[in-house]
Amino acid sequence: MNRDELRQQVAAIRWFHRIDLGGGVVTPGLDDTPAKLARIKMPTDLTGKSVLDIGAWDGFFSFEAERRGASRVLAVDSYCWSGEGWGKKAGFELARRSLNSKVEDREMEVLDLSPSIVGTFDLVLFFGVLYHMRHPLLALEKVSSVTKSHLILETKVDLLSLRAPAMAFYVGDELNHDPTNWWAPNISGLTDMLRAVDFKRFDVVAQPGPWLGRWLKALRSGKAPWRESQRGRVTIHAWK
Ligand SMILES: C[S@@+](CC[C@H](N)C(=O)[O-])C[C@H]1O[C@@H](n2cnc3c(N)ncnc32)[C@H](O)[C@@H]1O
C-alpha cells in the first residue's frame, strides 16, 4: 500500500489512538495517546516479555509493547471491537498491517479472561477499562488471574478527599455522559482492591494534583465544582 492509499484508509476510520504509522502518517485519534504513554511509565525494555493489553481498541499500547521488544503481545477488546461502541476494530487492523506487526488479537470480555483461555503474561496493561465494569472487583480478580508478575492499571478515580477506601457509583450517564461508566474508587480503595486480588507491591506513578489546583480547574469546567474537584485519573503499577 503506498502512502496516499494509507492516508485514504486512515481518513475513513474514526480513531481513538494517535499512532505513528511511519512515512509521516499519524492517525488522528481523539485521545492524546503520546501524553498517556508518558504518564503510564511502561518499562522501556520489554525484551522477551509476554504482554497482554486489555481493552486495546486501536492498539497503540500493544504496538508500543512490541516495539519495546516483547516476544508475545495479545490485544483483547470486546465492546468497541464488536461495534457496540463509538469506534470499531478497523483501526487496530489497519495499524497492525501498516506496522507489519505480529500482535495477536482476541475479541473477548474482561470477565471471560482466564489462564486456561489466554495463558498468563509477564506484563498486563489495563488502561481506561475499570470504570466501564459493572463488577470492578470481579474484573480485577480476572485480570490478576492472567498476570504473572506486573500489572499497569490506568483508571478514573473519585472521592479524592476521603482517606478511607471508598468508591463512587455513577447513576445513568453521570460520568462524562457515558452510560457505560459505573464506578471509580479513590486511590486507597483501588490499592486495597488490588491487594484483595493478590497484588503485594504498588507504585502510584501518576495521580491528580493537589486539592487547590483541582478545585480551580473544576470551577472553570462549568460542571458541579465539588464533584468535579474530587475526580481525576491515576496510573498504578502493581506486582504480585
Ligand atoms: C476508554 S477505552 C481505553 C482504550 C485503551 N486501553 C487506552 O487506554 O487508550 C476503553 C476500551 O475498553 C474496551 N472495553 C470496555 N469494556 C470492556 C469489557 N467488558 N471487556 C473488554 N473490553 C472492554 C472498550 O471497547 C474500549 O476499547
The ligand as a Gaussian input file, in Angstrom:
#p B3LYP/6-31G(d) Opt

LIG

0 1
 C      -11.517000       4.252000      27.150000
 S      -11.103000       2.963000      26.061000
 C       -9.391000       2.704000      26.502000
 C       -8.562000       2.207000      25.338000
 C       -7.086000       1.986000      25.677000
 N       -6.923000       0.921000      26.625000
 C       -6.468000       3.251000      26.194000
 O       -6.321000       3.409000      27.402000
 O       -6.139000       4.129000      25.400000
 C      -11.885000       1.539000      26.770000
 C      -11.704000       0.272000      25.951000
 O      -12.118000      -0.833000      26.753000
 C      -12.955000      -1.666000      25.993000
 N      -13.875000      -2.342000      26.899000
 C      -14.877000      -1.777000      27.625000
 N      -15.488000      -2.708000      28.359000
 C      -14.869000      -3.880000      28.099000
 C      -15.058000      -5.216000      28.558000
 N      -16.012000      -5.505000      29.442000
 N      -14.245000      -6.178000      28.073000
 C      -13.265000      -5.870000      27.169000
 N      -13.041000      -4.635000      26.710000
 C      -13.833000      -3.656000      27.167000
 C      -13.649000      -0.739000      25.014000
 O      -14.130000      -1.438000      23.903000
 C      -12.545000       0.248000      24.677000
 O      -11.772000      -0.204000      23.623000

